[in-house]
Amino acid sequence: MNRVAITGIGVKIPEAEITNEELVQSFNEWVARENRKRAKCGKEPLPESSVAFIEHASGVKSRHVISADGILDPERMTPRIPRRDNEELSVMAEFGVASARQAIKDAGIDPAQIDMVICAASHQQRNYPAMSIEMQKELGTSGAAFDMSLGCSSAAAGLHVAANLVRSGAQKRVLVVTPEIISGHLNFRDRQTHFIFGDASTSMIVEPLGESEMRPGRLEVLDTRTWTQFSNAIRSNFGFLNRASQEDTSIVEMADNMIVQLGNKVFKEVTVAGHRFIVQFLAEHGLDPHGIRRFWLHQANARMNAMILRMALGHDADQDRAPLVLDRLGNTAAAGAIVALKENHADLKPGDYGLLCAFGAGYSIGGALMRMM
């Protein structure tokens, strides 16, 4: 069995940024219009949003999106992302390739040396041809490719699959790409979720190590783990059967088919599950949370991460111990923990342990125990 390392990481953050102030202004303008209609019908008014509510609930202050055009328009509140011809590189593949090229450069390899591409993301632009195969063609990698999805745990689950394929010798070098365009599937008229998410693309190169090989500055993947438990508390119903369930097949109702989340329920249940997962996973390796130099946790909610680590460590973890990027990027779904990893690992000393851990819909959790070489 091979030793395994992450030898390259790439991140692509879109330029367009939307602040909480801008998002709240747009949302409240829409609420005012809707409440005038509701008043005529005798319906209860919809509550407004506020910057204070958003920052208390999530810790998010701004987010980046692949296209800001249309999101802040109260008449639309959806990004404008023009449809491309089938012969053009798709939007999601283009976004994935942008971070993949960075990871390939970081690893110092040629794309042809990669013999598998895994597109691991919470949403895929289409069912087939697989997004990963399109990226394989664009990048010029060899071998095979496939897509997989496990909500916000997708990148961690993709790393789990890649690491074990390389460890067993089934693959020589795997590229895990996570292009998250969450803004395209977000209901910007839903007060509970409209502020949470942002877009980002990340990529990782997973390679084997020789028995005594050391690559200074790289992270050896000691072990990976996944866990799932069914829950409807985070759900997206958009799929190929939506049209078949309606009488008018020319229109697909979107409101109930975008991201829906029961925030308080998710917070409580995932906090408990995340803490239990971390403690048990580390115990299997004779470790406890106190022995982990850095935690790269899912970037969904600042209070959730703080509570999980307070339960695990017995005290609060600072930005150095558990870096956050969600304040400026929002919840970038499966990409978030990888962004935190990319930005906060170079200062680790040889022998330092790090834990990547992401939580997502399902419920699902994915983790990777790593050590700096």
C-alpha positions as CSV (number, residue, x, y, z in Angstrom):
1,M,0.0,0.0,0.0
2,N,1.4,3.4,-1.0
3,R,1.8,6.4,1.2
4,V,-0.3,9.3,-0.2
5,A,0.2,13.1,-0.3
6,I,-1.6,16.2,-1.6
7,T,1.1,17.7,-3.8
8,G,-0.8,20.6,-5.4
9,I,-3.8,22.8,-4.5
10,G,-5.5,25.3,-6.7
11,V,-8.2,27.9,-5.9
12,K,-10.3,30.2,-8.1
13,I,-12.4,32.9,-6.5
14,P,-14.7,34.9,-8.9
15,E,-14.0,38.6,-9.0
16,A,-17.6,39.7,-8.5
17,E,-18.4,40.5,-4.8
18,I,-21.7,41.2,-3.1
19,T,-21.7,42.6,0.4
20,N,-24.3,42.0,3.1
21,E,-25.5,45.6,2.7
22,E,-26.1,45.2,-1.0
23,L,-27.9,41.9,-0.5
24,V,-30.1,43.2,2.3
25,Q,-31.1,46.2,0.3
26,S,-32.2,44.1,-2.7
27,F,-34.0,41.6,-0.5
28,N,-35.9,44.2,1.4
29,E,-37.0,46.0,-1.7
30,W,-38.4,42.7,-3.0
31,V,-40.1,42.1,0.4
32,A,-41.7,45.6,0.3
33,R,-43.2,44.9,-3.1
34,E,-44.5,41.5,-2.0
35,N,-46.0,42.8,1.2
36,R,-48.0,45.4,-0.7
37,K,-49.5,42.4,-2.7
38,R,-50.0,40.4,0.4
39,A,-51.8,43.2,2.2
40,K,-54.4,43.3,-0.5
41,C,-55.0,39.6,0.0
42,G,-55.0,39.7,3.8
43,K,-51.9,37.7,4.1
44,E,-49.2,38.0,6.8
45,P,-46.3,40.3,5.8
46,L,-42.9,38.8,5.1
47,P,-40.1,39.8,7.5
48,E,-37.2,41.9,6.2
49,S,-33.6,40.9,6.5
50,S,-30.8,42.8,8.1
51,V,-27.0,42.9,8.1
52,A,-27.0,42.3,11.9
53,F,-29.2,39.2,11.5
54,I,-27.0,37.8,8.7
55,E,-23.7,38.3,10.6
56,H,-25.1,36.9,13.8
57,A,-26.7,33.9,12.1
58,S,-23.7,32.9,10.0
59,G,-20.6,35.1,10.4
60,V,-20.8,35.9,6.6
61,K,-20.0,39.5,5.6
62,S,-19.7,39.2,1.9
63,R,-19.6,36.6,-0.9
64,H,-18.1,36.2,-4.4
65,V,-20.2,35.0,-7.3
66,I,-19.5,33.9,-10.8
67,S,-22.0,36.5,-12.1
68,A,-23.4,39.3,-10.0
69,D,-25.6,40.5,-12.9
70,G,-29.3,39.9,-12.0
71,I,-28.8,38.9,-8.3
72,L,-29.5,42.3,-6.9
73,D,-32.4,43.1,-9.2
74,P,-35.6,42.7,-7.2
75,E,-37.4,41.8,-10.4
76,R,-35.1,38.9,-11.1
77,M,-32.9,37.9,-8.0
78,T,-31.1,35.2,-10.0
79,P,-27.6,35.5,-11.7
80,R,-27.5,35.9,-15.5
81,I,-25.3,33.1,-16.8
82,P,-25.9,32.8,-20.6
83,R,-26.4,29.4,-22.0
84,R,-23.4,28.2,-24.1
85,D,-23.4,26.1,-27.3
86,N,-22.7,22.4,-26.8
87,E,-19.4,22.8,-28.6
88,E,-18.2,25.5,-26.2
89,L,-16.6,24.7,-22.8
90,S,-19.4,24.7,-20.2
91,V,-19.5,27.2,-17.4
92,M,-18.8,24.7,-14.7
93,A,-16.0,23.0,-16.6
94,E,-14.4,26.3,-17.2
95,F,-14.6,27.2,-13.5
96,G,-13.2,23.8,-12.6
97,V,-10.3,24.0,-15.1
98,A,-9.3,27.4,-13.7
99,S,-8.5,25.9,-10.3
100,A,-7.2,22.7,-11.8
101,R,-4.5,24.5,-13.8
102,Q,-3.4,26.2,-10.6
103,A,-3.2,22.8,-8.7
104,I,-1.2,21.3,-11.6
105,K,1.2,24.2,-11.6
106,D,1.5,23.9,-7.8
107,A,2.4,20.2,-8.1
108,G,4.9,20.9,-10.9
109,I,3.5,18.2,-13.1
110,D,2.3,17.8,-16.7
111,P,-1.5,17.3,-17.1
112,A,-0.8,14.1,-19.1
113,Q,0.6,12.6,-15.8
114,I,-2.8,12.7,-14.2
115,D,-4.7,9.4,-14.9
116,M,-8.0,10.2,-13.2
117,V,-10.2,13.3,-12.8
118,I,-12.9,13.4,-10.2
119,C,-15.4,16.3,-10.2
120,A,-16.6,16.3,-6.6
121,A,-19.2,19.1,-6.1
122,S,-22.5,19.6,-4.4
123,H,-24.3,20.4,-7.7
124,Q,-23.4,19.3,-11.2
125,Q,-24.3,21.5,-14.2
126,R,-25.7,18.4,-16.1
127,N,-25.9,14.6,-15.8
128,Y,-23.9,13.7,-18.9
129,P,-21.4,14.0,-20.5
130,A,-19.8,14.0,-17.1
131,M,-18.3,17.4,-16.1
132,S,-15.1,15.6,-15.2
133,I,-14.8,14.1,-18.7
134,E,-15.2,17.6,-20.2
135,M,-12.4,18.9,-17.9
136,Q,-10.3,15.9,-18.7
137,K,-10.5,16.8,-22.4
138,E,-9.8,20.5,-21.8
139,L,-6.8,19.8,-19.5
140,G,-5.3,17.0,-21.6
141,T,-5.2,14.5,-18.8
142,S,-5.0,10.7,-19.4
143,G,-7.0,7.7,-18.1
144,A,-10.6,8.2,-16.9
145,A,-12.9,10.6,-15.1
146,F,-16.2,10.6,-13.2
147,D,-18.5,12.9,-11.2
148,M,-19.6,12.5,-7.7
149,S,-21.7,14.5,-5.2
150,L,-22.1,14.4,-1.4
151,G,-23.4,17.9,-0.7
152,C,-20.9,20.1,1.1
153,S,-18.8,17.0,2.0
154,S,-18.1,16.4,-1.7
155,A,-14.5,17.6,-1.8
156,A,-13.6,15.6,1.3
157,A,-15.4,12.6,-0.1
158,G,-13.5,13.0,-3.4
159,L,-10.3,13.2,-1.5
160,H,-11.3,10.0,0.4
161,V,-11.9,8.2,-2.9
162,A,-8.7,9.6,-4.6
163,A,-6.5,8.8,-1.6
164,N,-7.6,5.2,-1.4
165,L,-7.3,4.7,-5.2
166,V,-3.7,6.0,-5.1
167,R,-2.9,4.1,-1.9
168,S,-4.0,0.8,-3.4
169,G,-2.1,1.5,-6.6
170,A,-5.3,1.5,-8.7
171,Q,-4.4,5.1,-9.9
172,K,-1.1,6.8,-10.1
173,R,-2.2,10.5,-9.8
174,V,-5.7,11.8,-9.2
175,L,-7.1,15.3,-9.7
176,V,-10.1,16.2,-7.5
177,V,-11.9,19.3,-8.8
178,T,-14.7,21.1,-6.9
179,P,-16.3,23.9,-8.9
180,E,-19.1,25.2,-6.8
181,I,-21.5,27.6,-8.5
182,I,-24.0,27.7,-5.7
183,S,-25.5,31.1,-6.7
184,G,-27.2,29.5,-9.7
185,H,-29.2,27.2,-7.4
186,L,-29.9,29.6,-4.6
187,N,-33.3,31.1,-3.8
188,F,-32.4,34.8,-3.2
189,R,-36.0,35.4,-2.1
190,D,-35.6,33.0,0.9
191,R,-34.7,34.9,4.0
192,Q,-33.2,31.8,5.6
193,T,-30.7,30.9,2.9
194,H,-30.3,33.9,0.5
195,F,-27.2,35.2,2.4
196,I,-25.4,32.0,3.1
197,F,-23.6,30.9,-0.1
198,G,-20.9,32.0,-2.5
199,D,-19.1,30.6,-5.5
200,A,-15.6,29.1,-5.5
201,S,-13.6,26.4,-7.4
202,T,-10.9,24.3,-5.8
203,S,-8.6,21.5,-7.0
204,M,-6.2,19.0,-5.4
205,I,-3.6,16.7,-6.8
206,V,-3.2,13.4,-5.0
207,E,-0.1,11.4,-5.6
208,P,1.8,8.3,-4.1
209,L,4.9,8.6,-2.0
210,G,7.8,6.2,-1.8
211,E,8.3,4.2,1.4
212,S,10.7,6.8,2.9
213,E,10.0,9.7,0.5
214,M,9.6,13.2,2.0
215,R,8.3,16.2,0.2
216,P,9.0,19.2,2.4
217,G,6.0,21.6,2.5
218,R,3.5,19.0,1.3
219,L,0.9,17.3,3.4
220,E,0.9,13.5,3.7
221,V,-2.7,12.1,3.9
222,L,-2.5,9.6,6.7
223,D,-6.1,8.5,6.6
224,T,-9.6,9.6,5.4
225,R,-13.1,8.8,6.5
226,T,-16.7,9.5,5.5
227,W,-20.0,9.2,7.4
228,T,-23.6,9.7,6.3
229,Q,-27.0,9.7,7.9
230,F,-30.3,10.5,6.0
231,S,-31.9,13.9,6.8
232,N,-34.3,16.2,5.0
233,A,-33.0,19.3,6.9
234,I,-30.9,20.4,3.9
235,R,-32.4,19.5,0.6
236,S,-32.4,20.3,-3.1
237,N,-35.2,18.7,-5.1
238,F,-34.2,19.9,-8.6
239,G,-33.9,17.0,-10.9
240,F,-35.0,15.3,-14.2
241,L,-38.3,14.2,-12.7
242,N,-39.5,17.7,-11.9
243,R,-41.2,18.2,-15.3
244,A,-42.9,14.8,-15.1
245,S,-44.6,15.7,-11.9
246,Q,-46.5,18.7,-13.3
247,E,-49.5,19.1,-15.5
248,D,-48.0,22.0,-17.4
249,T,-44.8,20.4,-18.6
250,S,-43.6,23.6,-20.3
251,I,-42.8,25.2,-16.9
252,V,-40.7,23.9,-14.0
253,E,-41.6,25.4,-10.7
254,M,-38.3,26.5,-9.1
255,A,-39.2,27.8,-5.6
256,D,-39.5,24.4,-4.0
257,N,-36.7,22.9,-6.1
258,M,-33.8,25.1,-4.9
259,I,-31.8,24.8,-1.7
260,V,-34.0,24.5,1.4
261,Q,-32.4,24.4,4.8
262,L,-33.9,24.2,8.3
263,G,-31.2,26.3,9.9
264,N,-31.7,25.7,13.6
265,K,-32.2,22.0,13.2
266,V,-29.1,21.7,11.0
267,F,-27.0,23.7,13.4
268,K,-27.9,21.5,16.4
269,E,-27.7,18.2,14.8
270,V,-24.5,18.8,12.7
271,T,-22.7,20.3,15.6
272,V,-23.2,17.1,17.6
273,A,-22.4,14.8,14.7
274,G,-19.3,16.8,13.7
275,H,-17.9,16.8,17.2
276,R,-18.5,13.0,17.5
277,F,-16.9,12.3,14.1
278,I,-13.7,14.3,14.9
279,V,-13.2,12.7,18.3
280,Q,-13.8,9.2,17.1
281,F,-11.7,9.5,13.9
282,L,-8.7,10.9,15.8
283,A,-9.0,8.3,18.5
284,E,-8.6,5.6,15.9
285,H,-5.1,7.0,15.4
286,G,-4.3,7.4,19.1
287,L,-4.8,11.2,18.8
288,D,-7.2,13.6,20.4
289,P,-8.1,17.2,19.2
290,H,-5.4,18.7,21.4
291,G,-2.8,17.0,19.2
292,I,-4.0,18.7,16.0
293,R,-2.1,21.8,15.1
294,R,-4.7,23.1,12.6
295,F,-8.3,22.4,11.8
296,W,-9.6,23.1,8.3
297,L,-13.3,22.9,8.8
298,H,-16.3,23.3,6.5
299,Q,-16.9,27.0,6.0
300,A,-20.6,27.2,6.6
301,N,-21.2,28.9,9.9
302,A,-18.7,30.5,12.3
303,R,-20.7,29.8,15.4
304,M,-21.0,26.1,14.4
305,N,-17.3,25.7,13.9
306,A,-16.6,27.5,17.2
307,M,-19.0,25.3,19.1
308,I,-17.6,22.0,17.6
309,L,-14.1,23.0,18.5
310,R,-15.0,24.3,22.0
311,M,-16.6,20.9,22.7
312,A,-13.5,19.1,21.3
313,L,-10.8,21.2,22.9
314,G,-12.5,22.6,26.0
315,H,-11.8,26.1,25.0
316,D,-12.2,28.5,22.1
317,A,-10.0,28.0,19.0
318,D,-8.5,31.1,17.4
319,Q,-8.0,32.0,13.8
320,D,-4.6,30.4,13.8
321,R,-5.9,27.0,15.1
322,A,-9.0,27.0,13.0
323,P,-8.9,29.6,10.1
324,L,-12.1,31.0,8.7
325,V,-12.6,32.3,5.2
326,L,-16.4,32.3,5.2
327,D,-16.6,35.9,6.5
328,R,-15.4,37.2,3.1
329,L,-16.4,34.3,0.8
330,G,-19.7,33.0,2.3
331,N,-20.4,29.2,2.4
332,T,-18.7,28.0,-0.8
333,A,-20.2,24.5,-0.2
334,A,-17.6,21.7,-0.7
335,A,-14.9,24.2,-1.8
336,G,-14.7,26.1,1.5
337,A,-12.6,23.8,3.6
338,I,-10.1,23.4,0.7
339,V,-9.8,27.2,0.4
340,A,-9.0,27.3,4.1
341,L,-6.5,24.5,3.6
342,K,-4.8,26.3,0.6
343,E,-4.5,29.6,2.5
344,N,-3.4,28.2,5.8
345,H,-0.9,25.3,5.6
346,A,2.4,26.6,4.4
347,D,3.4,27.7,7.9
348,L,3.1,24.3,9.5
349,K,6.2,22.6,10.8
350,P,7.3,19.1,9.8
351,G,5.4,16.6,11.9
352,D,2.5,18.9,12.6
353,Y,-0.9,17.2,12.3
354,G,-3.9,18.9,10.5
355,L,-7.5,17.8,10.2
356,L,-9.7,18.6,7.2
357,C,-13.4,18.1,8.0
358,A,-16.5,19.1,6.1
359,F,-20.2,18.7,6.9
360,G,-23.0,18.6,4.4
361,A,-26.4,17.6,3.3
362,G,-27.3,14.0,3.8
363,Y,-26.3,14.4,6.5
364,S,-22.7,13.7,5.4
365,I,-19.3,14.3,6.9
366,G,-15.9,13.8,5.3
367,G,-12.5,14.0,7.0
368,A,-8.8,13.7,6.2
369,L,-6.0,13.4,8.8
370,M,-2.8,14.9,7.5
371,R,0.8,15.6,8.6
372,M,3.2,18.1,7.3
373,M,6.3,16.6,5.8
